């Protein structure tokens, strides 16, 4: 495969990933409108995000491992088509129960982004895997952030349902482009069967120390991420700010800097600086909640906090994936699936807790919740560094003896 073709394929995967992941974040700036339209209490509307993340977690366990068993191109095309149908279901949902079901199916199919990350890693040369993962993850970051702007703008123009229907059409178009352009790559490993593959994925949590460590980071950083983006619509849409869906969605542009972190963090991981990148990013994440708490006094401070949080989260996220996949392309789908289950757990937990905390104690308590998740991640990283240093000292003393 030529370098130009490789770049084109990575950009195509990044674009498709952006669109796919956007479908699970459309709801965040629309929670108030969904609640009003369907008659749902404010403290319950966080379950719209929670249902999507629950479906996403299930897909990570049941669908993503298939990428190590079958041609990933066929798997991606099937997911795109089913995702389009699920989005139509969301856009036409008549009640709360049907909305949650359609959102759960949307999340189930959105795990295609993890298949794309694994496919990108398998197409790249060993020394460029981190950069390939960073390129595709940059698309994921853009999709997460721009989803709010697009969903908010369409909601102001044609109602909250319109974004889901437009997204369904775009996914169908991308399916055609991928069908014509994406190279196939059969799994290189011996295929033991689907059931054995699922069992082996669960076994990874017990046997892979790096997966457990990076999984803890995934839970905590995405819980913090979801706390901010699920709850920020509440103070921004209320008096005295009283912003529209489009204006709230514009805050997603402040987080586009996260794409820089995604690309840069992959390169740093390739150079052996993954641990240092993780520690610095987690410190930044914890500090980001200080300016974010001043949303009622200064929008500039709030934007700064959003920028800091998105930059930090994406730096840790890409570093996690780059370290996990290094030299292990044959099991990339299972590793990504297992890791992203932690991401989904954190995202769902953060969304549900954020809406409940805001309803009872307000924005300051939400920021306290987000800072608690962030500080816990930083504390865990410091503990791991201390444990590694103690182990190295013990080994050194043993060799001296």
N, C-alpha and C positions, 0 to 999 in steps of 0.2 A: 504494500500500500504506500503510495507516495505521500510526502509530508503535506502537500497542499490538500490532498484528499483527506488525510487524517484531520487537519484543521477544520475542513468543511464538515466532516462527520461530527467532530466534537462540538462545533457550533450548532449543528442541527440538533444534536442530543440536548445541548444546553437550552435551545429555544423550546423544544418539546417539553423538557423538564419544567421550564418556567410556566408554560401553559398548564401542564398537568398539576403542578403543586399549587398554582393559583386557585384551582377549584376548591381546595380545602381551606383556603383563607378568605374567600369571598365573604363569608358570613360575618367576620369580625366587625367591619364597620356598619353592618346592616342589622345587628342584633336588636336595636331599639325598634326598627321598622318591622322586623319579623314578629317581635313581641306584640306590637300594637295591632298588626294585621291578623294575627292568629289568637289574640287574647291570652297571652302567656305572661305570668308574673316576672318581674325583673330578675329576682333571685334564681329563677329557673332557666332563663334564656341561655345561660352558659352551657347548658346541655346540648345546644345546637352544635357548638364546637366540640363538646365531649363526645357526641355521637359520631361525628366525623373522624375524630381521633381513635375511637374504639374500632371503627371499621378499618382504619389505617393499620392499627396494631394487628388485627386479625389477618389482614392481607400480608403483612410482613411475615407472619408465621406460616401461612398456608400457600401464598402465591409466589413471593420472592424466591424461596428455595428452588422453585421450578427453573430458575435461570441457570442453575448448575446441572439441569437434567435435559432441557430441551433447547432448541434454537431460540436465543433471546429475541431475535427479530420477530418471529412468529408470536412469541409471548407478548411483546410490546404492542403489536398491531391488534391483537385480541383485546388487550386492556384498554387501548384507545377507543375502540368501538363500544365496549360495554360502559366505559366512563361517559361517553357522549349520551348514551341512553339514560344513565343515572342522573345526569345533569338536567335532562328534559324532565325527569321525574321530580326533581327539586323545584324547577321552575313552574310546575303545574300542581304542586302538592296542595290539596284542599284543606288540610288540617295539620295540627301539631304532630300527631303520631306518624302520618305519612311523610311529613317533612323530615323527621328524625330518621325514618327508615331509608329514605332516598339519600340523605346526607351520609348515613353509615355506608351505603353501597358506593357512594362517591369516594369516600375515604378508602374503601376496600380496593377500588381500582386505581387510586392515585399512587399506590406503591410502585407503579411503573417507573417512577423517578429513581427508585433504588436499583431497579433492573438496569436503567440507563447508566447509572454510576458504575455498576459492576461491568457493564458492557464496555464502557469507555476505558476502564482499567485493563480489561482484557485485550483491547485493541492497541493500547500504548506499549511502548518498549519499557523494560523494567526501570530504567533510570528516569522515565518521564511519567510514571503512574501518578505521582502526587500532583503534577501539573495538570494532567488529564482530569483527575478527580476535581481539582480546583476549578477548571474551566466549566465543567458540567454543573458543579455546585454553585458557581457564580450565576448560572441561569436559574437555578433553584432559588437563590437569594432574591434575584430580580423578580421572579414570579411571586414570591411571598410578599414582597414589598409593594410591587405595582398592582397586585390583586386588589388591594384596598382602594387605591386610587381609581382603578377602572370600575370596580363594583360600586363605589360611591358615586362616581359620575353617571353611570348608567341608571343607578337607583334614582338620582335626582331627575333624570330625563324620562324614564319609563317605568319606574317602580323597582323594588328590590329583586323581583323575579327575573328581570330582563338579562342581568349579567350571566345567569346560569344558562339561559337559552342561547345567548351569543357564544359562550364558551363551548357549548355542545357542537355548534357548527364549526368552530375553529379546530377542535380536536379531530373532527372528521377530515378536515383539510390536511392537517398534519399527518394523519394516518396514510393518506395517499402519497405525500412527499416521502415519508419514511419507507413505505413499500417500494418506491422506485429508487431510493438512494442508499439506504442503510445496508452495509454488508452483513452477511450472516456469519456467525462464529459458533460452530458446534462445540459443546463442552469437551474439554480434553481429558477429563477424569473418567474413571470407570463409573458407570451409572448403576447404583445399587437398587434403585426403585424409590418411588415417592415416599412410601411409609418410612423406609430406612433413612431417607434424606431428612424427613421431619424429626425423627428421633435423634439423628446426628446434630441437627441444629440446636435442639434443647440440650444436648450433651455439651455443646460448646460453652454454655454458661458455667458448667461445672469444671470443665477442663482447661479453658482458655483464660488465664489470669488477666491478660491485656484486655480482652473483651469485657470482663467484669469491671475493671477499673474505668475503662473508657465509657462503659454503659452507665456507670454512676454519674460521670460528668454529663452524659447525654440527658439523663433524667433531670438533673438539677438546672442545667443551663436552659433547657427548653421549657421547664416549668417557669423560670424567671421570664423568658421571652414571651410566653403565653399570658402571664400575668399582666404584662404591659399592654400587649396588643389586644387582648380581650376586654380589658377594663377601660382603656383610654377613651373609648367612645362615650363613656358616661360623663366625665367632667367636661369634655370638649363639646358635647351636644347640649349640655345643660346651661342655664343662665349662670354667669353673665356672658359667657363665650357664645353659646347657642350656634355652633357651626353646622353647616350642611354636611351631607354625606361626602360631597366632592371635596370640601375643605378639609375634612378629617382624613380623607384618603391621601391628600397631599403630604401628610406627615410621613407617609411611606417613602417619599423621595429623600427624606433626611437619612434614611437607613440604607440608601443605595451604596453608601461608603462600605457597607458590609461586603459588597462584591469585591472590593479591593482586598479586604481581609481574606476572602475565600481564595482568590488567586495567589496572593502572597504567602498565605499559610501553607499551601500545598508545596510551594518551592522550599520553604524553610524546613518542612518535614523531610523532604528529599535530601536536605543537607544535614540531617541529624539534629535539628534544633526544635523538634516537636515539643519536648517537655518545657523548655524555656518559653516557647510561644504560648503554651497552655497557661503557665503561671501568670505571665504578664496580662494575658487576656482576661483571666478570671479576676485579677485585681481591678482591672478597668471595669469589668461587669459590675462588681460590687459597688464601686464609686459612682456608677452611672445613675443610681437611684437617688442620689442627693439632688442634682439639678432637676430630675424628673418630678420630684415632689412639689416643685414650685409652679406647677401648671397654671394655677389660678393667679399667680403674681407676675410671671414672666414666660411668655411663649418661647423666647430665645433660649432660656435655660432648659425648658422642656425639650426643644429640638436638639440641644446639645446632649441631653440625657439619652434621647432616642438614638442619636448617632453613635454614642459610646456603647450603648447596649447592643445594637445590631452588629457593630464592628467586632465586639468581643465575642458574641455568641457564634458568629460565623467563623471566626478564627479558630475557636476551640472545636467547632463542628468539623471543619475540613481537616484539622490536625488529627482528630479522632479517627476519621475514615482513612486518611493517608497512612497512619501508623498501623491500623488494623489490616489494610490490604497489602502492605509492603511484602512482596515475595510470595503472596498467597492467592494468586489470581484464580487457581482452580476451584477455590471455595469462596470466591468473592461474593456471590449472591447470598450464601448462608451467613457469612460474616456481616454483610450490610443489613440483611434482614434482622438478625439477632440484635445488632446495635440499634437499629432504627425502632425496634420495639420499645427500647428505653426512651428514645426521643418521643415517640407517640404517647407513652405513659406520662412523661413529664408535661407535654403539651396539653393533654386532656386534664390532668390534675391541676395545672395552673389556671386553665380557663374556668373550670368549675369553682375552684376556690376564690378566684378573683371576683367573679360576679357576686358570690355569696358575701365575701368580705366587704365589698363596696356597698352592697345593700344595707349592711349592718353598721359599718364604721367609717365609710367614706374613703376618699382617695389617699389620705395619709397612711391609713392602715394597709391599703393595697401596695403602696411603695415599701412599707415595712415588710410585707410578705415577700415581695420580689427581692428585696435586699437579703432576707433570711435565706432564700434559696441560693442566691449568688454567693453569700459568705460561706454557706455550707460547702459549696463546690470548691472555693478557695481553701477552706480549712482541710478538706479531703486531699487536695493536691499537696499542701504543705506536709500533711501526715505521711503521704506516700514518699515525698522527698526525704523526710527524716528516716523513714523505715529503710529506704534504699541506702542512705548514707551509713546507717548502723550496720546493715548487712555487709556493705563493702568493707567497713572497718573491721568487722569480725573475720571476714575472709582474709584480709591483709594480716591480721594478728596470727591467724592460723598458719599462714604461709611462713611468717617469721619464726614461728615455733618449729 
